[in-house]
Amino acid sequence: MKKNAKSAAPGEYRFVVFKDVGADFSILTRSAIKTTETVMWTDGKEYPLHKVDISSASHPFYTGNQKVMDTEGRVERFLKKYNRRTPGTVATPTKK
C-alpha cells in the first residue's frame, strides 16, 4: 500500500530568517523548518525566525580566524599528564 505523497511532506516551504546569535548576522531564505518565533525584516514584513549558533559569518573557516593547533609537544604533555615514562609503559604509582 502506497502512502499519499502529500502526507509525507516536511512542511510549508516559506521565507524564514536564519539568525546567527553569536555574530549578529541574519539571512532571509526559503525553508520548511518549523519555528515558534518571528522577526521584523528590513522590508517591513514579519517572517518566522530560526536562531543558529554558527554560520558563515562566525565559522572560523569562512572568517579566516582559524586557530593553529599546537602539534609539537602533544605526546610529551600526554605522557606527563598520565605519569608515563615512555610510550607503552606505565609508571608505578607513588604511595602517599
KAZIMO-V773877 format. One record per backbone hydrogen bond with DSSP energy under -1.0 kcal/mol. CO is the residue of the C=O (numbers start at 1). NH is the residue of the N-H. Records with the same first field share a line. If there is no record, write none. Layout:
CO: NH / NH
This chain:
6: 9
14: 31
16: 29
17: 50
18: 27
19: 52
20: 24 / 25
25: 20
27: 18
29: 16
31: 14
37: 49
39: 47
41: 44
45: 41
47: 39
48: 17
50: 19
52: 21
55: 58 / 59
59: 63
60: 64
71: 74
73: 77
74: 78
75: 79
76: 80
77: 81
78: 82
79: 84
80: 83
86: 89
